[in-house]
Amino acid sequence: SQIAIFSAGVNAYSDDKQAAINDVNTKVNAIIEAAKEFGIKPDDIKTQSLNIYQNQDSYYEDGRQKFRPGQWNVGNTVEIKLRDVDRASTLAGILSKGGATNVNGPNFSFDDTSDASDALIAEALTNAKSKAEKIAQSASRKLGKIVNVTEGTDVSAPIYMFRGEAGGGGGGGVAPGSGTVYKTVTVTYALE
């Protein structure tokens, strides 16, 4: 099934390190609570990144560039997995209005492709055998046993993006589209 992945982050700058940390923590906790109230399970919310560092301000003294400690920069980004992609536009609006200073997503992908992959492998093997039999027959030979099977995988889905811009309007229309699971199987047969 398709899923939509969002990341919602908060950044704060302050001369006081603890004030910046508290500001970010308050806003990120509010985003997490809003996502849970929207129906996102706690297992589908995780910290993506946490940054705390002090900027270095440059200045000139006696014609030489020097640096001194500047403001603290604190950022926290959480990843939110939405399992009902039809609600992606609504979640985008909630995140952008919920205190996030940046929202990325939805990035659509598949949650689990194992069933589709298994079916594709079986179909690919059947298809390979059919083609190999035709090749063997046209060469006046018989198809022997499988000598080698090599499997490759490429899973893709369309990616649509929503960004909460300065106004924080949010809730723009999104379309999950359709996705495709590809399997590449190379089968080598012996000819008799």
C-alpha positions as CSV (number, residue, x, y, z in Angstrom):
1,S,0.0,0.0,0.0
2,Q,1.1,3.6,-0.6
3,I,2.3,5.8,2.2
4,A,3.2,9.5,2.4
5,I,6.2,10.6,4.3
6,F,6.4,14.1,5.7
7,S,9.1,15.9,7.6
8,A,8.3,18.8,9.9
9,G,11.0,20.9,11.5
10,V,11.4,23.8,13.8
11,N,14.4,26.1,14.1
12,A,15.1,28.7,16.7
13,Y,18.0,31.2,17.3
14,S,18.8,32.8,20.6
15,D,21.7,34.2,22.6
16,D,20.4,31.9,25.4
17,K,21.1,28.2,24.5
18,Q,18.4,26.9,26.9
19,A,15.8,29.3,25.6
20,A,16.3,28.1,22.0
21,I,16.1,24.5,23.1
22,N,12.9,25.1,25.1
23,D,11.3,27.0,22.2
24,V,12.1,24.2,19.7
25,N,11.0,21.4,22.2
26,T,7.7,23.1,22.8
27,K,6.9,23.5,19.1
28,V,8.1,20.0,18.1
29,N,6.0,18.5,20.9
30,A,3.0,20.4,19.7
31,I,3.6,19.1,16.1
32,I,3.8,15.5,17.4
33,E,0.6,15.9,19.5
34,A,-1.2,17.4,16.4
35,A,-0.1,14.4,14.3
36,K,-1.3,12.0,17.0
37,E,-4.6,13.8,17.2
38,F,-4.9,13.5,13.4
39,G,-4.6,9.7,13.9
40,I,-0.9,9.1,13.3
41,K,0.3,6.2,15.4
42,P,3.4,6.9,17.7
43,D,5.4,4.2,15.8
44,D,5.0,6.3,12.6
45,I,6.6,9.4,14.2
46,K,10.3,9.6,14.7
47,T,13.0,12.1,15.1
48,Q,14.8,12.7,11.9
49,S,17.5,15.1,13.1
50,L,18.4,17.2,16.1
51,N,21.0,20.0,15.9
52,I,22.3,22.3,18.6
53,Y,25.3,24.5,17.8
54,Q,26.6,28.0,18.4
55,N,27.2,30.2,15.4
56,Q,30.6,31.9,15.1
57,D,30.3,35.6,14.2
58,S,33.2,37.2,12.4
59,Y,34.6,40.6,13.0
60,Y,37.7,42.6,12.2
61,E,40.3,43.9,14.6
62,D,43.4,45.6,13.6
63,G,42.8,44.5,10.0
64,R,42.5,40.8,10.9
65,Q,39.4,38.7,10.8
66,K,38.5,37.1,14.1
67,F,35.6,35.1,15.4
68,R,33.6,35.2,18.6
69,P,30.7,33.1,19.8
70,G,27.3,34.1,18.3
71,Q,23.7,33.0,18.7
72,W,22.7,29.5,19.4
73,N,21.0,27.6,16.6
74,V,18.7,24.8,17.5
75,G,16.7,22.6,15.1
76,N,14.6,19.5,15.4
77,T,12.9,17.6,12.5
78,V,10.5,14.8,12.9
79,E,9.4,12.3,10.2
80,I,5.7,11.4,10.0
81,K,4.5,8.4,8.1
82,L,0.9,8.8,6.8
83,R,-0.8,5.5,5.9
84,D,-4.0,7.0,4.4
85,V,-2.5,9.0,1.5
86,D,-5.9,10.5,0.7
87,R,-5.5,12.6,3.8
88,A,-2.1,14.0,2.8
89,S,-3.3,17.5,1.9
90,T,-5.0,17.8,5.3
91,L,-1.9,16.7,7.2
92,A,0.2,19.1,5.2
93,G,-2.0,22.0,6.4
94,I,-1.9,20.8,10.0
95,L,1.8,20.6,10.0
96,S,2.3,24.0,8.4
97,K,-0.1,25.7,10.8
98,G,1.2,23.8,13.8
99,G,4.4,25.7,14.4
100,A,6.7,24.0,11.9
101,T,9.2,26.4,10.3
102,N,9.7,24.0,7.4
103,V,7.5,21.2,6.1
104,N,8.7,18.8,3.4
105,G,6.4,16.2,1.7
106,P,4.4,14.3,1.0
107,N,6.9,11.9,-0.5
108,F,4.9,9.0,-1.7
109,S,6.3,5.5,-1.7
110,F,5.2,1.9,-0.9
111,D,5.1,0.5,2.6
112,D,5.5,-3.1,1.7
113,T,6.1,-4.6,-1.8
114,S,6.9,-8.1,-0.8
115,D,3.7,-9.7,-2.2
116,A,3.9,-7.8,-5.4
117,S,7.6,-8.7,-5.7
118,D,6.9,-12.4,-5.2
119,A,4.2,-12.4,-7.9
120,L,6.5,-10.6,-10.3
121,I,9.3,-13.0,-9.8
122,A,7.0,-16.0,-10.5
123,E,5.6,-14.2,-13.6
124,A,9.2,-13.3,-14.8
125,L,10.4,-16.9,-14.4
126,T,7.4,-18.2,-16.4
127,N,8.0,-15.6,-19.1
128,A,11.7,-16.3,-19.3
129,K,11.1,-20.1,-19.7
130,S,8.6,-19.4,-22.5
131,K,11.0,-17.2,-24.4
132,A,13.9,-19.6,-23.8
133,E,11.9,-22.5,-25.2
134,K,11.2,-20.5,-28.4
135,I,14.8,-19.7,-28.8
136,A,15.9,-23.3,-28.2
137,Q,13.3,-24.5,-30.7
138,S,14.4,-22.0,-33.3
139,A,18.0,-23.3,-32.8
140,S,16.8,-26.9,-33.2
141,R,17.8,-27.6,-29.6
142,K,16.0,-28.6,-26.4
143,L,15.8,-26.4,-23.3
144,G,17.8,-27.7,-20.5
145,K,17.9,-26.9,-16.8
146,I,18.3,-23.4,-15.3
147,V,22.0,-22.7,-14.8
148,N,21.7,-19.3,-13.1
149,V,19.0,-16.8,-11.9
150,T,19.9,-13.2,-11.1
151,E,17.4,-10.8,-9.5
152,G,17.4,-7.0,-9.5
153,T,14.9,-4.7,-8.0
154,D,13.8,-1.1,-8.7
155,V,10.8,0.2,-6.8
156,S,9.5,3.6,-7.8
157,A,6.5,5.8,-7.1
158,P,5.8,9.4,-8.2
159,I,7.0,12.0,-5.7
160,Y,4.9,15.1,-5.2
161,M,6.1,17.8,-2.8
162,F,4.3,20.4,-0.6
163,R,6.3,23.1,1.1
164,G,4.9,25.4,3.8
165,E,6.0,28.8,2.6
166,A,6.2,32.1,4.6
167,G,2.5,32.5,4.9
168,G,2.1,29.0,6.3
169,G,-1.2,28.5,4.4
170,G,-0.8,24.8,4.0
171,G,-3.3,22.3,2.8
172,G,-2.6,22.6,-0.9
173,G,-4.0,19.8,-3.1
174,V,-1.8,16.8,-3.6
175,A,-2.2,13.7,-5.8
176,P,-0.6,10.4,-4.8
177,G,-0.8,9.2,-8.4
178,S,0.1,5.5,-9.0
179,G,3.2,3.7,-8.4
180,T,5.0,0.8,-10.1
181,V,7.0,-2.1,-8.7
182,Y,9.6,-3.4,-11.1
183,K,11.5,-6.6,-11.0
184,T,14.3,-7.6,-13.3
185,V,15.1,-11.3,-13.5
186,T,17.8,-12.8,-15.7
187,V,17.5,-16.5,-16.2
188,T,20.2,-18.6,-18.0
189,Y,19.3,-22.0,-19.3
190,A,21.4,-24.8,-20.6
191,L,20.7,-26.0,-24.2
192,E,20.7,-29.7,-25.0
